[in-house]
Amino acid sequence: MALPLYDSQPARRVPWVTYLLVAANVLVFLLTPMAQFATWYGENDVRKCKVMEFSMEYGAVPKELTTGDQQPLPPEITHECGPATFTKTPWTSAFTSMFLHSNWLHLLGNLVVLFVVGMGLEDRLGRLRYLFAYLFFGLVAAYGFAYTTPDSGIPLIGASGAIAGVLGAYFVLNPRGRIVSWVAPVFIARLPVWVVLGSWFVMQWLSLGNTSSNVAYVAHIYGFVSGMLFAFLARRAGHARGIVALSRS
């Protein structure tokens, strides 16, 4: 497994949208019950209930996305915390879920990858097109996950689906570029984009049958494939900048 550290091809303009997305994810984590130190929401069981309710309110619950109707809280939550005190419009949770993370490790793992690869993709697509693409990838990942597990009442949270789309798009637009990556356990190497991102995709695919994990691998697959398709179309339409010249280093 290779963890991207930085892109060897520097961006030609300030990646303001990538900075904005990173900042938004950090702020949402810090200002909501998801942060472990958010004791102003209460202590112990009180905060635990706030976290569960917040995840159900703003996370993408598959059964809600496929039916279009808010579902009652699961019995294990109502038994401990009582009935829901919120109402939600399910489709909006496909957006809000992209900015929720369960813990610091979940947040930092996503944002490191977004920061490294997102800057390059933003440089190639342009700011507005990149922002649209990011949100589109996240929607595809959320709804793809929902229709794969339509009866699930477990909320999907995290930016991974949208970031997977960023990886898929960059895989298409700059396959011969190089990314300096940390290769477990101790190596740092300057690897081709197609190796780093291609191996990541293969690992997600091979992990689809891992039922003991709470990672939504299928959402990653949907996000990555949507990113590839978007990049193919953008390149054909001439909306991606300077790919051939940039991919020779």
SERO-4910 file (N, C-alpha, C, O; in steps of 0.05 Angstrom, whole numbers):
BEGIN
 pado doro    nc1    nc2    nc3   cac1   cac2   cac3    cc1    cc2    cc3    oc1    oc2    oc3
  Met    A     17    -24      0      0      0      0     18     25      0     35     27     17
  Ala    A     13     43    -19     29     68    -21     12     91    -13    -10     95    -23
  Leu    A     22    108      6      8    132     15     20    156      1     43    162      6
  Pro    A      5    170    -16     16    194    -29     25    215     -9     11    221     10
  Leu    A     49    226    -14     60    247      3     60    274    -11     52    295      0
  Tyr    A     69    275    -36     66    299    -52     70    292    -82     84    273    -89
  Asp    A     58    309    -98     59    306   -127     85    319   -137     91    342   -130
  Ser    A    100    304   -153    126    315   -163    122    337   -184    141    351   -191
  Gln    A     98    341   -194     92    362   -213     76    384   -198     53    381   -193
  Pro    A     90    406   -192     76    427   -176     53    440   -192     54    442   -216
  Ala    A     33    448   -177     10    462   -190     19    489   -201     36    502   -190
  Arg    A      6    497   -223     13    522   -235     -3    546   -225      2    569   -232
  Arg    A    -22    541   -207    -38    562   -195    -46    553   -167    -46    529   -161
  Val    A    -53    572   -151    -60    566   -123    -86    549   -122   -106    557   -134
  Pro    A    -85    526   -110   -109    508   -109   -129    516    -88   -132    502    -68
  Trp    A   -142    538    -92   -160    549    -72   -183    530    -65   -191    528    -42
  Val    A   -194    516    -84   -216    498    -79   -207    474    -61   -221    466    -43
  Thr    A   -184    464    -67   -173    442    -50   -169    452    -22   -176    438     -3
  Tyr    A   -157    476    -19   -154    487      8   -181    490     22   -184    484     46
  Leu    A   -201    500      7   -228    504     18   -240    478     27   -252    476     49
  Leu    A   -237    457     11   -249    431     18   -235    419     43   -248    408     61
  Val    A   -209    422     44   -194    412     68   -203    428     93   -209    416    113
  Ala    A   -205    454     91   -213    470    113   -242    464    122   -247    463    146
  Ala    A   -260    460    103   -287    454    109   -289    427    125   -304    426    144
  Asn    A   -275    407    116   -275    382    130   -264    384    158   -275    372    176
  Val    A   -243    399    161   -231    402    188   -251    417    206   -255    409    229
  Leu    A   -262    439    196   -280    455    213   -305    439    221   -314    441    244
  Val    A   -317    424    202   -340    408    209   -333    388    231   -349    384    249
  Phe    A   -310    376    229   -302    357    249   -299    370    276   -308    360    297
  Leu    A   -286    393    277   -280    407    302   -305    418    315   -306    420    340
  Leu    A   -324    427    299   -347    441    310   -372    423    315   -393    434    322
  Thr    A   -369    398    310   -392    379    314   -386    358    335   -363    357    344
  Pro    A   -405    343    343   -400    322    363   -380    301    355   -371    285    372
  Met    A   -372    300    329   -354    279    320   -327    281    333   -313    260    337
  Ala    A   -318    305    340   -292    309    353   -293    298    381   -312    305    397
  Gln    A   -273    282    389   -274    269    415   -273    289    438   -282    284    460
  Phe    A   -261    313    433   -258    333    454   -282    352    456   -282    371    471
  Ala    A   -303    347    439   -326    365    438   -344    361    463   -367    353    460
  Thr    A   -333    366    486   -347    361    511   -370    380    516   -387    375    533
  Trp    A   -371    402    500   -394    421    504   -420    409    495   -442    419    501
  Tyr    A   -419    386    481   -444    372    474   -453    353    496   -474    341    495
  Gly    A   -436    351    517   -443    333    539   -420    313    543   -401    311    527
  Glu    A   -422    298    565   -402    279    572   -413    250    569   -437    246    572
  Asn    A   -395    232    564   -401    203    564   -425    195    548   -425    199    524
  Asp    A   -446    185    561   -470    175    547   -484    197    532   -495    193    510
  Val    A   -484    221    543   -498    244    530   -484    250    503   -498    253    483
  Arg    A   -458    252    504   -444    258    479   -446    234    460   -448    238    435
  Lys    A   -445    210    470   -448    186    453   -474    188    437   -475    182    413
  Cys    A   -496    195    450   -522    198    437   -521    221    416   -532    218    394
  Lys    A   -507    243    423   -505    265    404   -491    256    378   -498    263    356
  Val    A   -469    240    382   -454    230    359   -472    212    341   -472    215    317
  Met    A   -486    194    354   -503    175    338   -526    190    324   -531    185    301
  Glu    A   -538    209    338   -560    225    326   -549    242    303   -562    245    282
  Phe    A   -526    254    307   -514    272    287   -507    255    262   -511    264    239
  Ser    A   -496    231    266   -489    214    244   -514    206    228   -513    205    203
  Met    A   -536    200    242   -560    192    229   -573    215    214   -586    212    193
  Glu    A   -571    239    225   -583    263    214   -569    272    188   -581    279    168
  Tyr    A   -542    272    189   -527    283    167   -512    262    151   -501    268    130
  Gly    A   -512    237    160   -500    216    144   -519    206    123   -543    210    125
  Ala    A   -508    193    103   -524    182     80   -534    154     87   -518    135     84
  Val    A   -559    151     95   -570    125    102   -581    112     77   -599    124     64
  Pro    A   -571     89     69   -579     77     43   -609     75     40   -620     81     18
  Lys    A   -623     65     60   -652     61     57   -666     87     53   -687     88     39
  Glu    A   -656    109     65   -668    135     60   -663    145     32   -681    158     20
  Leu    A   -639    141     22   -633    150     -5   -649    135    -26   -657    146    -46
  Thr    A   -653    109    -22   -667     93    -42   -698     96    -41   -711     93    -61
  Thr    A   -708    103    -17   -737    107    -14   -745    136    -15   -768    143    -22
  Gly    A   -727    154     -9   -733    182     -8   -747    191     18   -756    214     20
  Asp    A   -749    173     37   -763    179     62   -744    175     86   -728    157     87
  Gln    A   -748    193    105   -732    191    130   -741    166    145   -765    160    147
  Gln    A   -722    150    155   -728    126    169   -726    131    199   -711    148    208
  Pro    A   -741    116    215   -738    118    244   -711    109    253   -698     93    240
  Leu    A   -702    119    276   -676    111    286   -676     81    293   -697     71    301
  Pro    A   -653     68    289   -652     39    297   -658     35    326   -653     53    343
  Pro    A   -669     12    333   -677      6    361   -654     10    381   -658     19    403
  Glu    A   -630      2    372   -607      4    391   -601     33    398   -590     39    419
  Ile    A   -608     52    381   -604     80    387   -628     91    404   -623    105    423
  Thr    A   -652     85    396   -676     95    411   -676     84    439   -685     97    457
  His    A   -667     59    442   -667     47    469   -649     63    488   -654     66    511
  Glu    A   -627     73    476   -607     87    493   -611    117    493   -606    130    513
  Cys    A   -621    128    471   -622    157    468   -650    168    464   -654    193    465
  Gly    A   -670    151    459   -697    161    454   -702    165    425   -684    160    409
  Pro    A   -726    173    417   -733    176    388   -718    200    376   -707    217    390
  Ala    A   -719    201    350   -705    223    335   -718    250    342   -742    252    345
  Thr    A   -701    270    345   -710    297    350   -705    315    326   -706    339    328
  Phe    A   -701    303    303   -695    318    279   -711    308    255   -721    285    256
  Thr    A   -714    325    235   -725    316    210   -704    322    188   -688    340    191
  Lys    A   -704    306    167   -684    309    146   -696    304    119   -715    289    116
  Thr    A   -684    317     99   -690    311     71   -668    292     61   -646    301     58
  Pro    A   -674    267     56   -653    247     52   -633    254     31   -609    250     35
  Trp    A   -641    266      8   -621    270    -13   -600    290     -5   -577    288    -15
  Thr    A   -606    308     13   -586    327     22   -564    314     38   -541    324     39
  Ser    A   -570    292     50   -550    278     66   -528    266     49   -506    260     58
  Ala    A   -534    262     23   -513    252      4   -491    273      2   -468    267     -4
  Phe    A   -498    299      6   -478    320      6   -465    323     33   -440    323     36
  Thr    A   -481    325     54   -470    331     81   -453    308     91   -434    313    106
  Ser    A   -459    283     83   -443    260     92   -414    262     83   -396    251     96
  Met    A   -409    277     61   -381    279     51   -363    294     70   -339    292     68
  Phe    A   -375    309     89   -359    326    106   -358    316    135   -348    330    153
  Leu    A   -368    292    140   -367    280    166   -346    259    168   -341    244    149
  His    A   -332    257    191   -312    237    195   -314    226    224   -320    241    242
  Ser    A   -309    201    227   -314    188    252   -293    194    273   -298    193    297
  Asn    A   -268    200    264   -246    205    283   -223    219    268   -224    223    244
  Trp    A   -203    226    284   -180    241    272   -166    224    250   -158    236    230
  Leu    A   -163    198    255   -149    182    235   -164    181    209   -152    183    187
  His    A   -190    178    210   -208    178    187   -205    204    172   -202    205    147
  Leu    A   -205    226    187   -203    253    175   -176    257    161   -175    265    138
  Leu    A   -154    253    176   -128    258    166   -120    241    142   -108    250    123
  Gly    A   -128    215    144   -122    197    121   -135    207     95   -122    207     74
  Asn    A   -160    217     97   -173    227     74   -161    253     64   -157    257     40
  Leu    A   -155    271     83   -146    298     74   -118    298     63   -111    315     46
  Val    A   -101    280     73    -74    278     62    -75    271     32    -62    284     15
  Val    A    -92    251     26    -95    243     -2   -108    265    -19    -99    270    -41
  Leu    A   -129    278     -8   -142    300    -22   -122    322    -28   -122    333    -50
  Phe    A   -106    329     -8    -87    351    -11    -67    345    -33    -60    363    -49
  Val    A    -56    321    -33    -35    314    -52    -45    312    -80    -34    324    -99
  Val    A    -67    297    -84    -77    292   -111    -96    314   -120    -97    320   -144
  Gly    A   -111    325   -102   -131    345   -109   -119    370   -122   -131    381   -140
  Met    A    -96    378   -112    -83    402   -123    -77    398   -153    -82    416   -169
  Gly    A    -67    374   -160    -61    369   -188    -86    368   -205    -86    378   -228
  Leu    A   -107    356   -195   -132    354   -211   -145    382   -214   -155    388   -235
  Glu    A   -144    398   -193   -156    425   -194   -141    441   -215   -153    457   -230
  Asp    A   -114    438   -216    -98    452   -235   -105    445   -264   -104    462   -282
  Arg    A   -113    420   -268   -119    410   -295   -148    416   -304   -153    421   -327
  Leu    A   -166    415   -285   -194    419   -292   -203    448   -290   -222    456   -304
  Gly    A   -190    463   -273   -200    490   -267   -217    489   -241   -227    468   -234
  Arg    A   -219    511   -227   -230    511   -200   -260    503   -200   -267    485   -185
  Leu    A   -276    516   -215   -305    511   -214   -311    482   -224   -328    469   -212
  Arg    A   -298    474   -245   -303    447   -256   -294    426   -236   -307    405   -232
  Tyr    A   -272    432   -222   -262    413   -202   -281    411   -178   -286    389   -168
  Leu    A   -291    434   -169   -310    433   -147   -335    418   -154   -345    401   -139
  Phe    A   -346    423   -178   -369    408   -188   -363    378   -189   -379    362   -180
  Ala    A   -339    371   -199   -332    343   -202   -330    330   -175   -339    307   -171
  Tyr    A   -318    343   -155   -315    332   -129   -342    325   -116   -345    303   -106
  Leu    A   -360    344   -117   -387    339   -106   -402    317   -122   -416    301   -110
  Phe    A   -398    317   -148   -410    297   -165   -400    269   -158   -415    250   -156
  Phe    A   -374    266   -154   -362    240   -147   -374    231   -120   -380    207   -117
  Gly    A   -376    249   -101   -387    242    -75   -416    232    -77   -424    213    -64
  Leu    A   -432    246    -94   -460    237    -98   -461    210   -111   -477    193   -102
  Val    A   -445    205   -131   -445    179   -144   -437    157   -124   -450    136   -124
  Ala    A   -417    162   -108   -408    143    -88   -430    137    -68   -435    114    -61
  Ala    A   -444    158    -58   -465    154    -38   -488    139    -49   -498    120    -37
  Tyr    A   -497    146    -73   -520    133    -85   -513    105    -95   -529     87    -94
  Gly    A   -488    102   -105   -479     75   -113   -479     56    -89   -488     33    -91
  Phe    A   -469     66    -66   -469     50    -42   -497     44    -33   -503     21    -25
  Ala    A   -515     64    -35   -542     60    -26   -557     39    -42   -570     22    -31
  Tyr    A   -554     39    -68   -568     20    -85   -555     -7    -85   -567    -27    -94
  Thr    A   -530     -9    -75   -518    -35    -71   -527    -48    -45   -529    -72    -43
  Thr    A   -533    -31    -25   -543    -41      1   -569    -26      8   -569    -11     27
  Pro    A   -590    -29     -8   -614    -12     -6   -629    -14     21   -644      5     28
  Asp    A   -626    -36     35   -642    -39     60   -626    -31     85   -635    -34    107
  Ser    A   -601    -22     81   -584    -16    104   -593     10    118   -601     29    105
  Gly    A   -593      9    144   -599     33    160   -574     46    172   -576     63    189
  Ile    A   -551     36    164   -526     47    175   -516     70    158   -514     68    134
  Pro    A   -511     93    170   -504    117    155   -476    115    143   -457    105    156
  Leu    A   -473    125    119   -447    128    105   -437    155    111   -450    175    106
  Ile    A   -412    157    122   -400    183    127   -371    183    116   -359    162    114
  Gly    A   -361    207    110   -334    209    101   -331    220     73   -349    217     56
  Ala    A   -308    231     67   -302    243     41   -290    222     22   -283    229     -1
  Ser    A   -287    197     31   -272    177     15   -284    173    -13   -268    170    -32
  Gly    A   -310    173    -16   -322    169    -42   -315    191    -61   -308    186    -84
  Ala    A   -317    216    -52   -310    239    -69   -281    239    -75   -273    244    -98
  Ile    A   -264    232    -56   -235    232    -60   -228    209    -79   -209    212    -95
  Ala    A   -242    187    -77   -237    165    -96   -242    174   -124   -228    166   -143
  Gly    A   -262    191   -128   -267    203   -154   -244    220   -164   -237    220   -187
  Val    A   -233    236   -145   -210    252   -152   -186    234   -161   -172    241   -180
  Leu    A   -183    212   -147   -161    193   -155   -166    182   -182   -148    180   -199
  Gly    A   -191    174   -188   -198    162   -213   -194    182   -236   -183    174   -257
  Ala    A   -201    207   -232   -197    227   -253   -168    233   -258   -159    235   -281
  Tyr    A   -152    234   -236   -124    239   -239   -110    216   -252    -90    219   -267
  Phe    A   -119    192   -246   -108    167   -259   -111    169   -289    -93    160   -304
  Val    A   -133    180   -299   -137    182   -328   -121    206   -340   -110    203   -361
  Leu    A   -121    228   -326   -110    253   -337    -80    254   -335    -67    269   -351
  Asn    A    -68    240   -316    -39    242   -313    -26    216   -305    -12    215   -284
  Pro    A    -31    194   -320    -22    168   -311      9    165   -310     19    149   -294
  Arg    A     23    180   -326     52    178   -326     66    198   -308     91    198   -307
  Gly    A     51    214   -295     63    232   -275     74    215   -251     70    191   -250
  Arg    A     87    228   -233     98    213   -210     90    226   -184     89    251   -181
  Ile    A     85    209   -164     77    218   -138     97    206   -118    101    182   -117
  Val    A    109    223   -101    126    213    -80    108    201    -58     90    214    -48
  Ser    A    113    176    -52     95    161    -35    110    145    -13    133    137    -17
  Trp    A     97    142      9    107    125     31     97     97     26     73     92     25
  Val    A    115     78     22    108     51     17    114     35     42    137     33     51
  Ala    A     93     23     54     96      8     79    116    -14     76    116    -28     55
  Pro    A    133    -19     96    133     -6    122    150     19    124    144     37    140
  Val    A    172     21    108    191     43    113    201     58     88    217     76     91
  Phe    A    193     50     65    205     61     41    190     86     31    165     88     34
  Ile    A    205    105     20    193    128      6    204    127    -22    228    125    -27
  Ala    A    185    128    -41    193    124    -69    177    143    -87    155    151    -80
  Arg    A    189    150   -110    176    167   -130    164    149   -150    177    139   -168
  Leu    A    138    144   -148    124    124   -164    106    136   -185     96    158   -181
  Pro    A    102    122   -207     83    131   -227     55    133   -216     47    117   -199
  Val    A     40    153   -225     12    156   -216     -4    130   -221    -19    122   -204
  Trp    A      0    117   -244    -16     94   -250    -10     71   -231    -27     54   -225
  Val    A     15     70   -220     21     49   -200      8     55   -173     -5     37   -161
  Val    A     11     80   -164      0     87   -137    -30     85   -137    -42     72   -119
  Leu    A    -43     97   -156    -72     98   -156    -84     72   -167   -106     64   -157
  Gly    A    -71     60   -186    -81     34   -196    -80     12   -174    -99     -4   -172
  Ser    A    -58     12   -158    -57     -8   -137    -77     -3   -115    -88    -22   -104
  Trp    A    -83     23   -110   -104     29    -91   -131     19   -100   -146      7    -84
  Phe    A   -137     23   -125   -163     14   -136   -165    -17   -134   -186    -28   -127
  Val    A   -143    -31   -141   -143    -60   -140   -148    -69   -111   -163    -89   -107
  Met    A   -136    -56    -92   -140    -64    -64   -169    -59    -55   -180    -76    -40
  Gln    A   -181    -38    -65   -210    -33    -58   -227    -55    -70   -245    -65    -57
  Trp    A   -221    -63    -95   -236    -84   -108   -233   -110    -94   -253   -125    -90
  Leu    A   -209   -117    -86   -204   -143    -72   -216   -143    -45   -221   -165    -33
  Ser    A   -222   -120    -33   -233   -118     -6   -263   -118     -6   -275   -117     16
  Leu    A   -276   -119    -29   -305   -118    -30   -319   -140    -14   -340   -135     -2
  Gly    A   -306   -163    -12   -318   -185      3   -313   -185     32   -321   -204     46
  Asn    A   -299   -165     42   -292   -163     71   -315   -153     87   -319   -129     91
  Thr    A   -332   -171     96   -356   -164    110   -351   -156    139   -369   -145    152
  Ser    A   -327   -161    149   -321   -154    177   -312   -125    180   -309   -115    202
  Ser    A   -308   -111    157   -298    -83    158   -321    -64    156   -341    -70    143
  Asn    A   -319    -41    169   -339    -20    166   -332      0    144   -344     22    143
  Val    A   -312     -6    128   -304     11    106   -322      6     82   -327    -17     74
  Ala    A   -333     27     70   -351     24     47   -335     22     21   -334     41      6
  Tyr    A   -323     -1     17   -306     -5     -7   -322      0    -33   -311     11    -52
  Val    A   -347     -8    -33   -362     -5    -58   -366     24    -65   -367     31    -88
  Ala    A   -368     41    -44   -370     70    -49   -345     81    -62   -345     98    -80
  His    A   -322     70    -53   -296     78    -65   -295     70    -95   -286     85   -112
  Ile    A   -305     46   -101   -306     36   -128   -323     55   -146   -314     63   -167
  Tyr    A   -347     61   -136   -365     78   -152   -352    106   -156   -353    117   -177
  Gly    A   -339    116   -134   -327    142   -137   -304    142   -157   -302    160   -174
  Phe    A   -286    122   -155   -263    120   -173   -272    118   -202   -261    132   -220
  Val    A   -291    101   -208   -301     97   -235   -314    122   -246   -310    129   -269
  Ser    A   -329    136   -229   -342    160   -238   -321    181   -244   -324    197   -263
  Gly    A   -299    182   -229   -277    200   -235   -264    194   -261   -257    212   -276
  Met    A   -260    169   -267   -248    161   -292   -265    170   -316   -256    181   -335
  Leu    A   -291    164   -313   -310    171   -335   -311    202   -339   -311    211   -362
  Phe    A   -312    216   -317   -312    245   -319   -287    256   -333   -289    274   -349
  Ala    A   -264    244   -326   -239    253   -338   -238    247   -367   -228    263   -383
  Phe    A   -247    223   -375   -248    217   -404   -265    237   -419   -257    247   -440
  Leu    A   -288    244   -408   -305    263   -421   -293    291   -422   -295    305   -442
  Ala    A   -280    299   -399   -268    325   -398   -245    327   -418   -241    348   -431
  Arg    A   -230    306   -421   -208    307   -440   -217    308   -469   -206    322   -485
  Arg    A   -239    293   -474   -250    293   -501   -262    321   -508   -260    330   -531
  Ala    A   -273    334   -487   -285    360   -492   -264    382   -491   -271    405   -497
  Gly    A   -240    376   -484   -218    396   -484   -218    413   -459   -208    435   -460
  His    A   -230    403   -437   -231    419   -413   -208    413   -393   -207    426   -372
  Ala    A   -191    394   -399   -168    388   -382   -143    399   -394   -138    396   -417
  Arg    A   -127    413   -377   -104    429   -387    -78    413   -388    -72    398   -370
  Gly    A    -63    416   -410    -35    409   -412    -27    381   -402     -6    378   -390
  Ile    A    -44    361   -407    -38    335   -396    -14    321   -408      3    310   -393
  Val    A    -11    322   -434     11    308   -447     38    319   -438     56    304   -430
  Ala    A     41    345   -439     66    358   -432     73    353   -403     97    349   -396
  Leu    A     53    353   -385     58    350   -357     64    322   -349     76    318   -328
  Ser    A     57    302   -364     59    275   -356     85    262   -364     88    237   -362
  Arg    A    104    277   -373    129    265   -382    151    263   -361    171    250   -366
  Ser    A    148    276   -339    170    276   -319    173    249   -305    190    246   -288
***
